Amino acid sequence: MFKEILISIDEMENRIAVLEDGKLMEIFIAREEHQIGSIYKGKVANVLPGMQAAFVDIGLERNAFLCVDDAISGIHIDVEVQKARSLSIKDILKVNQETLVQIVKESIGTKGARVTTFITLPGRFLVLIPTANYTGISRRIEDEGERNRLRSLVEKIKPKSYGLIVRTAAEGKDRESLEKDLQLLIKMWKKIQNTESKKSAPAIIHSELTLVYKIIRDVFTQDVDRLIIDSHVEYDKILELMDIIAPHLKGRIHLYLEGNPLFQAYGVESEIDKSLRRKVWLESGGYIIIDKTEALTSIDVNTGKYIGRTSLSDTILRTNLEAVDEITRQVRLRDIGGILILDFIDMERMEDRGKLMRALHEALKRDRTKTHIVGLTELGLIQITRKRVNRDLDELLRTQCPYCGGKGRVLSVDTICIKAKREIKNVSEDSKVEAMLLRVNPRIGMKLLGWEGEDLEQLEEAMGKPIYLRVNPRMHVERIDIETATSKKYIEEKISDLSPGEELDITVEEVFGLNLQNGMCMHKGNLIEVLQAGNRIGKKIKVVVTLVSRSYSQAQIKE
């Protein structure tokens, strides 16, 4: 298997794709860096004995959730296990008490982040547990001889009162490599302790690595054949990091210098679009349907257009086995967590059912996220649990559809704007293009403008070409129309412009972007910001145009 990591860096978001034999298996996107793994000094805000949990103020928008098991694991490490588990949360934590916690699950929806007092510091080969005397070996290291060798090595280098977990990447490594990793982790822990002693809660004590370097640490291991990155700055930084942690892998890192965008050249953009679809076709002609609910995710397998060649039972088995690979791929790609119910096509032969379960077990071994097959229900459904850590791909890229009251999903405004900017950049690279006319939904137009049109002006400066913006409320929010021209005059003759001093009778549609005091109006495709009209939504008013630009106009109410 040929495994690649593609890293695409720009000012809007960082994206990382993991490919296996050219097929997209995992995608990571960071617009704001993830909080998981970061350590905070928090102050207990509420203690709820009825829930056996507490809420901790760590300085974020919502208080973090700390359950009794997570509170015991770090605070009562010397108490006997059975005695510790019989404790109430009120015996462990008090309101206003300060405690060191680490985020283990990001805030999702209205829920705050989940935290633990059981601090872990991951390195490339080891995970340091400062508050427990424990040695563990990754389950992914299956060779018993190698497990024993690593355990013996770790026992020799492990400081007293510290715990260590050996990561999969440590397989085959010598003592010197492990000791070097351990010293870095101990140094990090002492720095955390020093910072904690100087700060009062709530405060961040230690930030986890940014996405790019977390992937370098956790995913770029010996089994990766090539890493390609399209940023010269980050390329140099990664090479410097690899000098420290894995010099032998430097030769596998390549800087992408081709004309087409990296993700476009490798077909990743189209695969991301496909990963948001409900129906996924199999190569044989069968398909799977993925439905997400609040409680669980169901995945249904169908033969579709596949009719087989021999018998019905053979057709069903082949479809189910093909679906296993695609289901496990889609679960990793979409980062689906929680409870999964798989509804394969019914099979009568026990032999075929055994083949299916063995194939599923084998396919799930490639998933780095903790996954467990619970078993078969009485109705023949397969139950799986998969650890939910981050927001899944659907939650990250899409938002509730304004056209159907939340029954469906559309791309978020941020995602559409990022997509629009990428398309503008691609179009502007044509030397024959002198100007562009961009037509979008009004909400997209306001977001693209930014505060007083600054964002679109910056984009114009970067492209070195004028961008004319017009809006249409009837356009689907995801639709982006870009018309190019070899001269500004051509576009200016096509569009209807306003003039300073012109009087209009128009309706205030909504507030203008983030400026709640001003109202948004439209006239013949022109986006108009009416000063002090934010409280007149839905009303028809008379205005006087005061400013006209390529992208929007300003007006004031005529009393």
VOGU-3710 file (C-alpha; in Angstrom, 3 decimals, decimal comma):
1> mfkeilisid> 0,000/0,000/0,000  1,341/3,419/-1,016  0,466/5,998/1,650  0,692/9,763/1,145  -0,014/12,877/3,199  -0,969/16,082/1,356  -0,794/19,385/3,252  -2,427/22,487/1,771  -1,763/25,791/3,538  -3,436/29,144/2,919
11> emenriavle> -4,573/32,132/4,943  -8,156/30,848/5,178  -7,688/27,312/6,462  -5,152/24,503/6,678  -6,150/21,157/5,174  -4,448/17,784/5,370  -5,407/14,714/3,348  -4,269/11,118/3,909  -4,299/8,966/0,758  -3,859/5,208/0,534
21> dgklmeifia> -3,115/3,915/-2,979  -4,371/7,232/-4,345  -7,699/7,045/-2,521  -8,670/9,705/0,027  -9,014/8,064/3,456  -8,861/10,940/5,951  -9,221/14,709/5,814  -8,285/17,213/8,530  -9,358/20,861/8,365  -8,364/23,669/10,724
31> reehqigsiy> -9,784/27,172/10,468  -9,325/27,699/14,159  -6,859/25,347/15,794  -8,390/22,517/17,814  -8,383/22,650/21,609  -8,062/18,902/22,233  -4,973/18,146/24,295  -4,613/21,713/25,584  -4,215/22,076/29,344  -6,023/24,696/31,437
41> kgkvanvlpg> -6,006/25,842/35,017  -9,715/25,945/35,780  -11,986/27,002/38,603  -14,917/24,803/39,611  -18,130/26,704/38,844  -20,765/24,099/39,802  -20,768/20,701/41,489  -23,765/18,500/40,629  -23,989/15,364/42,825  -27,107/14,230/40,969
51> mqaafvdigl> -25,113/14,016/37,747  -21,855/12,968/39,464  -20,185/15,766/37,537  -18,906/19,327/37,776  -18,656/22,308/35,452  -15,281/24,018/35,336  -14,595/27,556/34,143  -11,498/27,335/31,929  -11,930/30,721/30,259  -13,795/29,539/27,151
61> ernaflcvdd> -17,273/30,568/25,992  -18,924/27,637/27,802  -17,856/25,929/31,016  -16,170/22,560/30,591  -17,771/19,299/31,732  -15,866/17,096/34,209  -17,430/13,756/35,193  -16,559/11,968/38,421  -14,427/9,269/36,700  -12,302/11,908/35,010
71> aisgihidve> -11,993/13,829/38,269  -10,895/10,729/40,234  -8,315/9,651/37,660  -6,081/12,631/38,263  -6,819/13,674/41,835  -7,070/10,379/43,700  -4,333/8,373/42,028  -3,184/6,869/45,321  -6,632/5,774/46,484  -7,666/2,175/45,962
81> vqkarslsik> -9,710/1,795/42,771  -12,884/0,454/44,411  -12,782/3,072/47,156  -12,188/5,845/44,617  -15,158/4,795/42,501  -17,453/4,940/45,522  -16,632/8,616/46,058  -19,148/11,319/45,217  -18,155/14,275/43,051  -18,785/16,540/46,053
91> dilkvnqetl> -16,077/14,637/47,985  -13,557/15,420/45,242  -14,319/18,955/44,106  -15,643/22,110/45,751  -17,003/25,284/44,156  -14,202/27,823/43,440  -11,554/25,123/43,782  -8,738/25,427/41,229  -7,739/22,326/39,273  -5,554/21,438/36,301
101> vqivkesigt> -7,569/19,881/33,461  -6,991/18,765/29,890  -9,533/18,884/27,053  -10,359/15,409/25,736  -13,415/16,307/23,642  -14,173/19,574/21,867  -17,334/21,568/22,460  -20,022/20,456/20,015  -23,241/22,405/19,504  -24,460/23,778/22,832
111> kgarvttfit> -22,255/21,460/24,884  -19,019/22,677/26,413  -15,726/20,840/26,109  -15,193/17,656/28,107  -12,119/17,679/30,351  -10,163/15,324/32,578  -7,692/15,731/35,435  -5,782/12,734/34,039  -3,094/14,658/32,158  -1,321/12,975/29,220
121> lpgrflvlip> 1,475/14,449/27,100  1,942/12,703/23,723  5,323/12,585/22,042  6,317/10,871/18,823  7,067/7,493/20,427  5,774/7,814/23,990  2,887/9,294/25,948  3,869/10,686/29,352  1,391/10,354/32,235  2,730/12,629/34,976
131> tanytgisrr> 0,180/11,598/37,618  0,271/7,794/37,389  2,856/5,035/37,784  1,914/2,920/34,789  3,421/1,264/31,696  1,359/0,444/28,618  2,001/-0,723/25,048  -0,101/0,263/22,026  -2,531/-2,478/21,026  -1,558/-1,913/17,402
141> iedegernrl> 1,847/-3,469/18,143  0,746/-7,093/17,816  4,066/-8,972/17,826  4,468/-10,344/21,356  8,271/-10,333/21,191  8,344/-6,655/20,205  5,854/-5,802/22,957  8,067/-7,481/25,549  11,195/-5,736/24,196  9,572/-2,310/24,359
151> rslvekikpk> 8,132/-2,936/27,808  11,578/-3,926/29,089  13,144/-0,798/27,544  10,514/1,529/28,981  10,773/0,036/32,468  14,497/0,867/32,438  14,115/4,515/31,379  10,825/5,382/33,117  11,260/7,765/36,073  9,582/6,782/39,341
161> syglivrtaa> 6,012/8,069/39,847  5,596/8,689/36,107  3,553/6,627/33,691  4,416/5,868/30,067  2,475/4,493/27,114  4,446/3,245/24,118  2,941/4,467/20,830  2,720/2,443/17,607  5,467/4,577/16,013  7,926/3,217/18,603
171> egkdreslek> 7,885/-0,235/17,003  11,490/-1,185/16,174  13,000/1,902/17,857  16,072/1,719/20,087  16,567/2,956/23,638  18,237/6,189/22,547  15,218/7,248/20,472  12,816/6,552/23,331  14,998/8,338/25,902  15,253/11,404/23,676
181> dlqllikmwk> 11,475/11,532/23,328  11,028/11,032/27,084  13,376/13,894/27,987  11,430/16,288/25,760  8,172/15,256/27,439  9,560/15,624/30,970  10,900/19,064/30,064  7,455/19,978/28,739  5,772/18,793/31,960  8,124/20,826/34,158
191> kiqnteskks> 7,381/23,897/32,046  3,645/23,257/32,526  4,087/22,989/36,298  6,083/26,212/36,355  3,439/28,067/34,292  0,626/26,727/36,477  2,275/28,039/39,641  2,423/31,553/38,200  -1,123/31,831/36,815  -4,529/32,025/38,479
201> apaiihselt> -7,616/30,324/37,094  -9,080/30,430/34,552  -6,021/30,344/32,298  -4,515/28,274/29,511  -1,342/26,568/30,674  -0,298/24,573/27,611  -1,533/24,691/24,001  -1,544/21,516/21,958  0,402/21,576/18,680  -1,245/23,119/15,629
211> lvykiirdvf> -2,833/20,708/13,168  0,142/20,485/10,788  2,660/19,585/13,502  0,214/17,273/15,250  -0,112/15,314/11,997  3,690/15,259/11,634  3,974/13,868/15,169  1,083/11,384/15,074  0,523/10,348/11,439  3,807/10,852/9,548
221> tqdvdrliid> 5,392/7,585/10,588  7,509/4,882/8,926  4,537/3,538/6,927  4,028/6,856/5,086  5,799/6,841/1,717  5,524/10,528/0,843  4,476/13,870/2,328  3,734/16,780/-0,026  3,195/20,362/1,160  2,436/23,489/-0,879
231> shveydkile> 3,871/26,091/1,530  7,590/26,901/1,325  7,560/28,440/4,836  5,933/25,404/6,488  8,097/23,072/4,382  11,258/24,586/5,896  9,788/24,416/9,419  8,857/20,743/8,996  12,367/19,893/7,811  13,786/21,578/10,923
241> lmdiiaphlk> 11,398/19,582/13,119  12,292/16,312/11,378  15,981/16,970/12,122  15,008/16,572/15,778  12,381/13,815/15,780  12,987/11,662/12,666  15,900/12,651/10,390  15,551/9,438/8,372  12,143/10,567/7,067  13,309/13,927/5,651
251> grihlylegn> 13,810/12,450/2,188  10,093/11,653/1,968  9,041/15,295/2,336  8,451/17,185/-0,910  7,537/20,798/-1,718  4,706/21,133/-4,258  5,536/23,707/-6,937  3,109/22,858/-9,754  0,586/25,333/-11,226  -2,670/23,621/-10,249
261> plfqaygves> -3,668/23,734/-6,556  -2,407/20,649/-4,688  -5,818/19,260/-3,682  -7,200/19,848/-7,152  -4,262/18,080/-8,810  -4,751/14,973/-6,649  -8,550/14,927/-6,959  -9,082/15,648/-3,282  -11,493/18,569/-3,826  -13,986/16,363/-5,691
271> eidkslrrkv> -13,640/13,601/-3,081  -14,446/16,078/-0,290  -17,615/17,064/-2,182  -18,564/13,383/-2,534  -17,974/12,767/1,166  -20,888/15,077/2,003  -23,374/13,068/-0,055  -25,955/10,771/1,488  -25,594/8,096/-1,193  -22,178/6,590/-1,979
281> wlesggyiii> -21,873/4,324/-5,014  -19,787/1,151/-4,972  -17,682/0,149/-7,981  -19,863/-2,918/-8,587  -23,029/-0,824/-8,944  -24,275/-1,272/-5,392  -24,455/1,642/-2,990  -24,602/2,633/0,675  -26,861/5,224/2,316  -25,506/7,180/5,283
291> dktealtsid> -28,042/8,858/7,575  -27,064/10,805/10,672  -29,417/11,451/13,585  -28,973/12,949/17,046  -28,618/9,496/18,612  -26,701/7,483/16,016  -25,555/7,100/12,423  -27,136/4,399/10,294  -25,501/2,955/7,175  -27,599/0,845/4,813
301> vntgkyigrt> -26,200/-1,419/2,072  -28,047/-2,043/-1,212  -27,223/-4,097/-4,335  -28,394/-1,246/-6,589  -27,501/-1,934/-10,213  -25,291/-4,947/-9,375  -26,963/-8,192/-10,484  -24,052/-10,592/-10,043  -23,001/-13,482/-12,245  -23,662/-16,740/-10,379
311> slsdtilrtn> -26,158/-16,968/-7,514  -28,106/-14,507/-5,362  -26,140/-15,457/-2,227  -22,862/-14,815/-4,076  -24,131/-11,423/-5,290  -25,125/-10,441/-1,755  -21,801/-11,559/-0,263  -19,758/-9,679/-2,879  -21,806/-6,508/-2,355  -21,488/-6,727/1,429
321> leavdeitrq> -17,717/-7,322/1,315  -17,233/-4,388/-1,066  -19,427/-2,265/1,218  -17,206/-3,092/4,226  -14,218/-1,305/2,659  -16,296/1,710/1,598  -18,109/1,979/4,944  -14,892/1,943/6,969  -13,379/4,470/4,537  -16,373/6,796/4,807
331> vrlrdiggil> -16,410/6,542/8,607  -12,747/7,597/8,742  -13,126/10,244/6,049  -16,212/11,838/7,609  -14,843/11,216/11,131  -18,198/9,804/12,264  -18,302/9,155/16,007  -20,731/7,713/18,530  -23,039/4,781/17,777  -23,094/3,323/14,251
341> ildfidmerm> -25,671/0,817/13,027  -24,721/-1,104/9,871  -27,522/-2,747/7,914  -25,903/-5,163/5,486  -27,958/-7,197/3,017  -29,338/-10,288/4,782  -27,247/-13,438/4,325  -28,615/-16,888/5,034  -25,355/-18,860/5,218  -23,450/-18,674/8,513
351> edrgklmral> -20,216/-19,072/6,548  -20,923/-15,821/4,659  -21,755/-13,996/7,881  -18,425/-15,105/9,324  -16,563/-13,803/6,260  -18,321/-10,457/6,630  -17,466/-10,068/10,320  -13,814/-11,032/9,741  -13,558/-8,511/6,895  -15,073/-5,798/9,082
361> healkrdrtk> -12,672/-6,526/11,958  -9,711/-6,402/9,577  -10,821/-3,157/7,906  -11,335/-1,381/11,238  -7,737/-2,118/12,276  -6,636/0,687/9,925  -8,704/3,246/11,856  -6,553/5,220/14,328  -9,660/6,242/16,304  -10,796/3,769/18,948
371> thivgltelg> -13,554/1,636/17,424  -15,414/-1,343/18,895  -17,745/-3,845/17,255  -20,455/-4,490/19,830  -22,055/-7,338/17,895  -25,186/-8,340/16,020  -28,699/-7,365/17,088  -31,618/-9,796/16,887  -32,524/-8,143/13,577  -29,093/-8,828/12,122
381> liqitrkrvn> -27,803/-5,260/12,420  -24,144/-4,729/13,336  -23,526/-2,298/16,192  -20,296/-0,292/16,331  -19,107/2,413/18,706  -16,440/4,878/17,592  -14,880/7,457/19,872  -16,167/10,944/19,126  -13,453/13,568/19,636  -13,842/16,296/17,012
391> rdldellrtq> -16,748/17,691/15,049  -17,324/15,445/12,070  -16,804/16,637/8,496  -20,493/17,365/7,954  -20,690/19,612/11,035  -17,471/21,373/10,059  -18,309/22,175/6,435  -22,080/22,591/6,434  -24,814/24,383/8,344  -28,614/24,234/8,500
401> cpycggkgrv> -30,274/24,965/5,168  -32,188/28,292/5,214  -34,463/27,044/2,440  -35,918/24,014/4,210  -36,002/25,045/7,867  -33,158/22,793/8,924  -34,430/19,564/7,386  -31,470/19,532/4,977  -27,944/20,878/4,919  -26,071/23,444/2,834
411> lsvdticika> -22,498/24,681/2,889  -21,860/27,318/5,546  -21,322/30,964/4,568  -17,646/30,697/5,593  -17,146/27,616/3,432  -18,821/29,235/0,395  -16,749/32,406/0,795  -13,538/30,393/1,005  -14,617/28,470/-2,091  -15,449/31,731/-3,909
421> kreiknvsed> -12,032/33,222/-3,075  -10,298/30,087/-4,347  -12,258/30,236/-7,612  -11,424/33,938/-7,998  -7,732/33,154/-7,465  -7,820/30,362/-10,043  -9,618/32,542/-12,620  -7,355/35,549/-12,044  -4,249/33,544/-12,977  -5,274/33,828/-16,631
431> skveamllrv> -3,208/36,744/-17,973  -6,008/37,653/-20,427  -8,435/38,384/-17,585  -8,443/42,087/-16,707  -11,599/42,253/-14,580  -14,165/39,963/-12,938  -17,890/40,189/-12,217  -18,904/38,132/-9,188  -22,588/37,294/-8,651  -23,648/35,653/-5,375
441> nprigmkllg> -26,427/35,479/-2,825  -26,628/38,687/-0,694  -25,497/36,909/2,487  -22,399/35,663/0,715  -21,820/39,125/-0,725  -21,882/40,781/2,705  -19,473/38,191/4,134  -17,076/38,587/1,194  -17,077/42,360/1,628  -16,023/42,294/5,272
451> wegedleqle> -16,048/45,435/7,397  -16,590/48,435/5,090  -15,509/46,364/2,098  -11,983/45,786/3,421  -11,855/42,012/2,759  -12,817/42,308/-0,907  -10,436/45,228/-1,371  -7,596/43,107/0,021  -8,517/40,299/-2,370  -8,463/42,766/-5,289
461> eamgkpiylr> -5,022/43,988/-4,255  -3,722/40,432/-3,986  -5,090/39,520/-7,430  -4,140/42,854/-8,987  -7,464/42,926/-10,825  -10,775/44,699/-10,123  -13,701/42,617/-8,827  -17,238/43,862/-9,418  -19,765/42,414/-6,948  -23,480/42,059/-7,626
471> vnprmhveri> -26,057/40,132/-5,606  -29,257/38,269/-6,363  -31,555/37,107/-3,515  -32,965/34,396/-5,780  -29,585/32,735/-6,182  -28,994/29,586/-4,167  -26,694/30,385/-1,264  -24,077/27,913/-2,585  -24,055/29,255/-6,131  -21,048/31,301/-7,250
481> dietatskky> -21,023/32,935/-10,709  -17,789/34,521/-11,945  -17,734/36,267/-15,307  -14,369/37,380/-16,682  -13,567/40,077/-19,177  -10,544/41,413/-21,022  -11,479/44,987/-20,033  -13,222/46,825/-17,195  -15,352/48,702/-19,726  -17,055/45,492/-20,867
491> ieekisdlsp> -18,279/44,708/-17,343  -19,217/48,304/-16,541  -21,454/48,380/-19,635  -23,226/45,199/-18,487  -24,085/46,242/-14,943  -26,405/48,865/-13,550  -24,545/51,403/-11,426  -25,855/53,869/-8,876  -24,805/57,503/-8,661  -23,997/59,656/-5,616
501> geelditvee> -27,003/61,825/-4,770  -29,475/59,401/-6,395  -32,694/58,916/-4,398  -34,284/55,478/-4,032  -37,375/53,933/-2,448  -36,137/50,566/-1,138  -36,916/47,938/1,526  -34,532/47,110/4,357  -33,972/43,328/4,081  -31,789/42,671/7,145
511> vfglnlqngm> -28,905/44,109/9,142  -25,712/44,686/7,167  -23,290/41,915/8,168  -21,747/42,469/11,596  -22,802/46,134/11,702  -26,126/45,789/13,516  -26,858/49,525/13,307  -27,002/49,584/9,520  -29,467/47,931/7,179  -28,962/45,921/3,980
521> cmhkgnliev> -30,927/46,845/0,855  -30,676/45,876/-2,811  -31,399/47,709/-6,044  -30,825/46,185/-9,479  -28,146/43,854/-8,123  -26,368/46,567/-6,158  -25,705/45,800/-2,491  -26,505/48,904/-0,418  -25,547/49,600/3,192  -28,016/52,098/4,631
531> lqagnrigkk> -26,643/53,881/7,686  -28,728/53,744/10,892  -31,376/51,526/9,257  -30,732/48,347/11,239  -33,945/48,887/13,227  -36,126/49,224/10,120  -35,995/45,677/8,775  -38,976/44,924/6,529  -39,840/48,593/6,083  -39,737/50,608/2,864
541> ikvvvtlvsr> -37,707/53,795/3,188  -36,416/56,645/1,038  -32,635/56,933/0,899  -29,968/59,072/-0,737  -26,881/57,346/-2,197  -23,699/58,784/-0,659  -20,952/56,399/-1,838  -20,576/54,123/-4,839  -17,846/51,504/-5,362  -17,372/48,424/-7,550
551> sysqaqike> -18,536/46,101/-4,786  -21,220/47,954/-2,823  -22,807/51,335/-2,138  -23,689/53,329/0,959  -26,755/55,456/1,532  -28,418/57,428/4,268  -32,064/57,767/5,167  -33,785/60,830/3,693  -36,040/62,248/6,390
//
